Amino acid sequence: MHSRWKCNPFYLRIKFACKSILLPLIVFQFIRTLIFPTTLDVIILGILALTYIAIILDWL
């Protein structure tokens, strides 16, 4: 039996919420990295950016 949706609706809701939250976090972290450039800030910015790109390109 085929389901109507490609993914679970709950998963799509979580994915949309993460996509909505990640962009402001990336902007904030980018500004923080420009002001206080530490290794941890750069790593966090990279992780956030890669996660956002993965969600946009449907890798997750």
Gaussian input, Z-matrix of N, CA and C with variables (Angstrom, degrees):
# hf/3-21g

backbone

0 1
 N
 C     1     B1
 C     2     B2     1     A1
 N     3     B3     2     A2     1     D1
 C     4     B4     3     A3     2     D2
 C     5     B5     4     A4     3     D3
 N     6     B6     5     A5     4     D4
 C     7     B7     6     A6     5     D5
 C     8     B8     7     A7     6     D6
 N     9     B9     8     A8     7     D7
 C    10    B10     9     A9     8     D8
 C    11    B11    10    A10     9     D9
 N    12    B12    11    A11    10    D10
 C    13    B13    12    A12    11    D11
 C    14    B14    13    A13    12    D12
 N    15    B15    14    A14    13    D13
 C    16    B16    15    A15    14    D14
 C    17    B17    16    A16    15    D15
 N    18    B18    17    A17    16    D16
 C    19    B19    18    A18    17    D17
 C    20    B20    19    A19    18    D18
 N    21    B21    20    A20    19    D19
 C    22    B22    21    A21    20    D20
 C    23    B23    22    A22    21    D21
 N    24    B24    23    A23    22    D22
 C    25    B25    24    A24    23    D23
 C    26    B26    25    A25    24    D24
 N    27    B27    26    A26    25    D25
 C    28    B28    27    A27    26    D26
 C    29    B29    28    A28    27    D27
 N    30    B30    29    A29    28    D28
 C    31    B31    30    A30    29    D29
 C    32    B32    31    A31    30    D30
 N    33    B33    32    A32    31    D31
 C    34    B34    33    A33    32    D32
 C    35    B35    34    A34    33    D33
 N    36    B36    35    A35    34    D34
 C    37    B37    36    A36    35    D35
 C    38    B38    37    A37    36    D36
 N    39    B39    38    A38    37    D37
 C    40    B40    39    A39    38    D38
 C    41    B41    40    A40    39    D39
 N    42    B42    41    A41    40    D40
 C    43    B43    42    A42    41    D41
 C    44    B44    43    A43    42    D42
 N    45    B45    44    A44    43    D43
 C    46    B46    45    A45    44    D44
 C    47    B47    46    A46    45    D45
 N    48    B48    47    A47    46    D46
 C    49    B49    48    A48    47    D47
 C    50    B50    49    A49    48    D48
 N    51    B51    50    A50    49    D49
 C    52    B52    51    A51    50    D50
 C    53    B53    52    A52    51    D51
 N    54    B54    53    A53    52    D52
 C    55    B55    54    A54    53    D53
 C    56    B56    55    A55    54    D54
 N    57    B57    56    A56    55    D55
 C    58    B58    57    A57    56    D56
 C    59    B59    58    A58    57    D57
 N    60    B60    59    A59    58    D58
 C    61    B61    60    A60    59    D59
 C    62    B62    61    A61    60    D60
 N    63    B63    62    A62    61    D61
 C    64    B64    63    A63    62    D62
 C    65    B65    64    A64    63    D63
 N    66    B66    65    A65    64    D64
 C    67    B67    66    A66    65    D65
 C    68    B68    67    A67    66    D66
 N    69    B69    68    A68    67    D67
 C    70    B70    69    A69    68    D68
 C    71    B71    70    A70    69    D69
 N    72    B72    71    A71    70    D70
 C    73    B73    72    A72    71    D71
 C    74    B74    73    A73    72    D72
 N    75    B75    74    A74    73    D73
 C    76    B76    75    A75    74    D74
 C    77    B77    76    A76    75    D75
 N    78    B78    77    A77    76    D76
 C    79    B79    78    A78    77    D77
 C    80    B80    79    A79    78    D78
 N    81    B81    80    A80    79    D79
 C    82    B82    81    A81    80    D80
 C    83    B83    82    A82    81    D81
 N    84    B84    83    A83    82    D82
 C    85    B85    84    A84    83    D83
 C    86    B86    85    A85    84    D84
 N    87    B87    86    A86    85    D85
 C    88    B88    87    A87    86    D86
 C    89    B89    88    A88    87    D87
 N    90    B90    89    A89    88    D88
 C    91    B91    90    A90    89    D89
 C    92    B92    91    A91    90    D90
 N    93    B93    92    A92    91    D91
 C    94    B94    93    A93    92    D92
 C    95    B95    94    A94    93    D93
 N    96    B96    95    A95    94    D94
 C    97    B97    96    A96    95    D95
 C    98    B98    97    A97    96    D96
 N    99    B99    98    A98    97    D97
 C   100   B100    99    A99    98    D98
 C   101   B101   100   A100    99    D99
 N   102   B102   101   A101   100   D100
 C   103   B103   102   A102   101   D101
 C   104   B104   103   A103   102   D102
 N   105   B105   104   A104   103   D103
 C   106   B106   105   A105   104   D104
 C   107   B107   106   A106   105   D105
 N   108   B108   107   A107   106   D106
 C   109   B109   108   A108   107   D107
 C   110   B110   109   A109   108   D108
 N   111   B111   110   A110   109   D109
 C   112   B112   111   A111   110   D110
 C   113   B113   112   A112   111   D111
 N   114   B114   113   A113   112   D112
 C   115   B115   114   A114   113   D113
 C   116   B116   115   A115   114   D114
 N   117   B117   116   A116   115   D115
 C   118   B118   117   A117   116   D116
 C   119   B119   118   A118   117   D117
 N   120   B120   119   A119   118   D118
 C   121   B121   120   A120   119   D119
 C   122   B122   121   A121   120   D120
 N   123   B123   122   A122   121   D121
 C   124   B124   123   A123   122   D122
 C   125   B125   124   A124   123   D123
 N   126   B126   125   A125   124   D124
 C   127   B127   126   A126   125   D125
 C   128   B128   127   A127   126   D126
 N   129   B129   128   A128   127   D127
 C   130   B130   129   A129   128   D128
 C   131   B131   130   A130   129   D129
 N   132   B132   131   A131   130   D130
 C   133   B133   132   A132   131   D131
 C   134   B134   133   A133   132   D132
 N   135   B135   134   A134   133   D133
 C   136   B136   135   A135   134   D134
 C   137   B137   136   A136   135   D135
 N   138   B138   137   A137   136   D136
 C   139   B139   138   A138   137   D137
 C   140   B140   139   A139   138   D138
 N   141   B141   140   A140   139   D139
 C   142   B142   141   A141   140   D140
 C   143   B143   142   A142   141   D141
 N   144   B144   143   A143   142   D142
 C   145   B145   144   A144   143   D143
 C   146   B146   145   A145   144   D144
 N   147   B147   146   A146   145   D145
 C   148   B148   147   A147   146   D146
 C   149   B149   148   A148   147   D147
 N   150   B150   149   A149   148   D148
 C   151   B151   150   A150   149   D149
 C   152   B152   151   A151   150   D150
 N   153   B153   152   A152   151   D151
 C   154   B154   153   A153   152   D152
 C   155   B155   154   A154   153   D153
 N   156   B156   155   A155   154   D154
 C   157   B157   156   A156   155   D155
 C   158   B158   157   A157   156   D156
 N   159   B159   158   A158   157   D157
 C   160   B160   159   A159   158   D158
 C   161   B161   160   A160   159   D159
 N   162   B162   161   A161   160   D160
 C   163   B163   162   A162   161   D161
 C   164   B164   163   A163   162   D162
 N   165   B165   164   A164   163   D163
 C   166   B166   165   A165   164   D164
 C   167   B167   166   A166   165   D165
 N   168   B168   167   A167   166   D166
 C   169   B169   168   A168   167   D167
 C   170   B170   169   A169   168   D168
 N   171   B171   170   A170   169   D169
 C   172   B172   171   A171   170   D170
 C   173   B173   172   A172   171   D171
 N   174   B174   173   A173   172   D172
 C   175   B175   174   A174   173   D173
 C   176   B176   175   A175   174   D174
 N   177   B177   176   A176   175   D175
 C   178   B178   177   A177   176   D176
 C   179   B179   178   A178   177   D177

   B1=1.4444
   B2=1.5244
   B3=1.3034
   B4=1.4588
   B5=1.5187
   B6=1.3164
   B7=1.4634
   B8=1.5244
   B9=1.2957
   B10=1.4549
   B11=1.5133
   B12=1.3245
   B13=1.4477
   B14=1.5140
   B15=1.3231
   B16=1.4596
   B17=1.5280
   B18=1.3293
   B19=1.4610
   B20=1.5202
   B21=1.3078
   B22=1.4461
   B23=1.5331
   B24=1.3278
   B25=1.4710
   B26=1.5329
   B27=1.3242
   B28=1.4631
   B29=1.5221
   B30=1.3426
   B31=1.4620
   B32=1.5237
   B33=1.3237
   B34=1.4662
   B35=1.5300
   B36=1.3196
   B37=1.4566
   B38=1.5300
   B39=1.3323
   B40=1.4682
   B41=1.5223
   B42=1.3193
   B43=1.4596
   B44=1.5269
   B45=1.3214
   B46=1.4608
   B47=1.5274
   B48=1.3207
   B49=1.4638
   B50=1.5260
   B51=1.3260
   B52=1.4743
   B53=1.5186
   B54=1.3201
   B55=1.4675
   B56=1.5278
   B57=1.3134
   B58=1.4605
   B59=1.5223
   B60=1.3155
   B61=1.4639
   B62=1.5204
   B63=1.3327
   B64=1.4624
   B65=1.5299
   B66=1.3074
   B67=1.4707
   B68=1.5287
   B69=1.3382
   B70=1.4728
   B71=1.5251
   B72=1.3279
   B73=1.4623
   B74=1.5290
   B75=1.3179
   B76=1.4657
   B77=1.5178
   B78=1.3261
   B79=1.4671
   B80=1.5270
   B81=1.3269
   B82=1.4609
   B83=1.5199
   B84=1.3211
   B85=1.4624
   B86=1.5249
   B87=1.3202
   B88=1.4629
   B89=1.5202
   B90=1.3332
   B91=1.4682
   B92=1.5212
   B93=1.3229
   B94=1.4633
   B95=1.5276
   B96=1.3321
   B97=1.4629
   B98=1.5226
   B99=1.3169
   B100=1.4628
   B101=1.5239
   B102=1.3393
   B103=1.4638
   B104=1.5250
   B105=1.3309
   B106=1.4689
   B107=1.5246
   B108=1.3201
   B109=1.4716
   B110=1.5339
   B111=1.3054
   B112=1.4588
   B113=1.5328
   B114=1.3083
   B115=1.4628
   B116=1.5264
   B117=1.3148
   B118=1.4598
   B119=1.5318
   B120=1.3375
   B121=1.4654
   B122=1.5218
   B123=1.3099
   B124=1.4698
   B125=1.5306
   B126=1.3244
   B127=1.4701
   B128=1.5346
   B129=1.3228
   B130=1.4707
   B131=1.5222
   B132=1.3297
   B133=1.4618
   B134=1.5217
   B135=1.3153
   B136=1.4618
   B137=1.5153
   B138=1.3209
   B139=1.4712
   B140=1.5203
   B141=1.3303
   B142=1.4695
   B143=1.5221
   B144=1.3307
   B145=1.4639
   B146=1.5310
   B147=1.3237
   B148=1.4685
   B149=1.5293
   B150=1.3202
   B151=1.4671
   B152=1.5193
   B153=1.3288
   B154=1.4707
   B155=1.5276
   B156=1.3222
   B157=1.4647
   B158=1.5261
   B159=1.3260
   B160=1.4614
   B161=1.5278
   B162=1.3177
   B163=1.4648
   B164=1.5208
   B165=1.3284
   B166=1.4596
   B167=1.5320
   B168=1.3361
   B169=1.4592
   B170=1.5346
   B171=1.3369
   B172=1.4675
   B173=1.5134
   B174=1.3291
   B175=1.4544
   B176=1.5230
   B177=1.3281
   B178=1.4637
   B179=1.5127
   A1=108.98
   A2=116.94
   A3=122.03
   A4=110.50
   A5=114.30
   A6=117.64
   A7=108.93
   A8=115.31
   A9=120.97
   A10=111.93
   A11=116.80
   A12=121.44
   A13=110.61
   A14=114.95
   A15=119.35
   A16=109.90
   A17=116.19
   A18=122.38
   A19=109.11
   A20=114.57
   A21=121.18
   A22=109.27
   A23=118.93
   A24=120.40
   A25=113.24
   A26=117.11
   A27=120.02
   A28=110.54
   A29=117.13
   A30=121.81
   A31=110.71
   A32=117.95
   A33=121.06
   A34=111.16
   A35=117.25
   A36=121.09
   A37=110.80
   A38=116.66
   A39=121.60
   A40=110.01
   A41=116.82
   A42=121.95
   A43=110.71
   A44=117.99
   A45=121.62
   A46=110.84
   A47=117.69
   A48=121.03
   A49=110.69
   A50=117.22
   A51=120.59
   A52=110.93
   A53=116.25
   A54=120.89
   A55=110.65
   A56=116.94
   A57=121.11
   A58=112.32
   A59=116.79
   A60=121.18
   A61=112.08
   A62=117.39
   A63=120.86
   A64=113.47
   A65=119.24
   A66=120.26
   A67=112.42
   A68=120.38
   A69=118.23
   A70=112.93
   A71=117.89
   A72=120.35
   A73=111.58
   A74=116.93
   A75=120.80
   A76=110.42
   A77=117.53
   A78=120.68
   A79=110.23
   A80=117.23
   A81=120.77
   A82=111.14
   A83=116.76
   A84=120.62
   A85=110.91
   A86=118.09
   A87=121.15
   A88=110.99
   A89=116.64
   A90=120.37
   A91=110.28
   A92=116.45
   A93=120.19
   A94=111.45
   A95=116.70
   A96=120.56
   A97=111.00
   A98=117.87
   A99=120.17
   A100=111.61
   A101=116.98
   A102=120.76
   A103=111.29
   A104=117.24
   A105=122.64
   A106=109.85
   A107=118.46
   A108=119.38
   A109=113.23
   A110=116.43
   A111=121.02
   A112=108.56
   A113=115.48
   A114=120.29
   A115=111.19
   A116=116.98
   A117=120.85
   A118=111.27
   A119=117.35
   A120=120.55
   A121=111.85
   A122=116.85
   A123=120.45
   A124=110.57
   A125=116.99
   A126=120.59
   A127=110.32
   A128=116.81
   A129=120.34
   A130=110.37
   A131=117.50
   A132=120.88
   A133=110.72
   A134=117.46
   A135=120.74
   A136=112.56
   A137=116.51
   A138=120.49
   A139=110.58
   A140=116.93
   A141=120.42
   A142=111.20
   A143=116.89
   A144=120.50
   A145=110.92
   A146=117.57
   A147=119.95
   A148=111.66
   A149=116.62
   A150=119.78
   A151=110.92
   A152=117.05
   A153=120.88
   A154=110.67
   A155=116.76
   A156=120.44
   A157=110.63
   A158=116.75
   A159=120.58
   A160=111.36
   A161=117.31
   A162=120.24
   A163=110.25
   A164=117.78
   A165=121.24
   A166=111.17
   A167=116.78
   A168=120.81
   A169=113.51
   A170=117.53
   A171=124.30
   A172=113.41
   A173=116.78
   A174=120.73
   A175=110.32
   A176=117.62
   A177=121.89
   A178=109.74
   D1=126.25
   D2=179.31
   D3=-83.26
   D4=140.23
   D5=176.09
   D6=-89.04
   D7=161.95
   D8=-178.02
   D9=-74.31
   D10=-34.14
   D11=-174.97
   D12=-103.75
   D13=150.06
   D14=175.73
   D15=-73.00
   D16=-36.41
   D17=179.41
   D18=-126.08
   D19=164.71
   D20=176.71
   D21=-65.40
   D22=133.97
   D23=-179.78
   D24=-58.98
   D25=-33.29
   D26=176.95
   D27=-63.79
   D28=-41.99
   D29=177.39
   D30=-62.45
   D31=-41.37
   D32=179.33
   D33=-65.35
   D34=-36.10
   D35=178.28
   D36=-66.69
   D37=-43.03
   D38=177.70
   D39=-64.14
   D40=-42.26
   D41=-179.97
   D42=-62.23
   D43=-43.63
   D44=178.80
   D45=-65.87
   D46=-38.77
   D47=178.76
   D48=-65.41
   D49=-42.89
   D50=177.71
   D51=-63.37
   D52=-40.20
   D53=179.05
   D54=-63.68
   D55=-37.67
   D56=179.92
   D57=-71.98
   D58=-34.07
   D59=-177.47
   D60=-82.51
   D61=-32.92
   D62=-173.40
   D63=-67.00
   D64=-38.34
   D65=-176.23
   D66=-62.41
   D67=-48.51
   D68=175.37
   D69=-62.48
   D70=-35.57
   D71=177.03
   D72=-64.56
   D73=-39.00
   D74=178.46
   D75=-65.11
   D76=-42.99
   D77=178.98
   D78=-63.54
   D79=-45.45
   D80=178.68
   D81=-61.34
   D82=-45.03
   D83=-178.73
   D84=-67.14
   D85=-34.41
   D86=177.28
   D87=-64.69
   D88=-44.41
   D89=177.97
   D90=-64.22
   D91=-42.07
   D92=177.93
   D93=-63.29
   D94=-38.64
   D95=178.57
   D96=-67.22
   D97=-34.59
   D98=177.14
   D99=-67.57
   D100=-36.02
   D101=-177.69
   D102=-81.70
   D103=-48.42
   D104=-179.06
   D105=-121.89
   D106=80.81
   D107=-175.25
   D108=-76.66
   D109=93.76
   D110=174.51
   D111=-110.00
   D112=164.26
   D113=-179.53
   D114=-62.45
   D115=-40.94
   D116=-179.78
   D117=-62.44
   D118=-41.57
   D119=178.69
   D120=-62.75
   D121=-40.37
   D122=179.18
   D123=-66.93
   D124=-40.18
   D125=179.02
   D126=-65.33
   D127=-44.20
   D128=179.15
   D129=-63.21
   D130=-42.44
   D131=178.18
   D132=-62.09
   D133=-41.30
   D134=178.30
   D135=-63.94
   D136=-42.81
   D137=179.19
   D138=-64.03
   D139=-44.63
   D140=179.02
   D141=-62.95
   D142=-43.17
   D143=-179.08
   D144=-65.96
   D145=-43.25
   D146=179.14
   D147=-65.44
   D148=-37.58
   D149=177.15
   D150=-64.83
   D151=-42.27
   D152=179.04
   D153=-64.12
   D154=-43.41
   D155=178.85
   D156=-63.63
   D157=-40.05
   D158=178.80
   D159=-63.39
   D160=-37.68
   D161=178.39
   D162=-70.20
   D163=-41.74
   D164=-179.78
   D165=-63.32
   D166=-41.23
   D167=-177.40
   D168=-87.75
   D169=8.17
   D170=179.57
   D171=58.97
   D172=38.13
   D173=173.87
   D174=-83.77
   D175=-21.64
   D176=178.73
   D177=-108.52

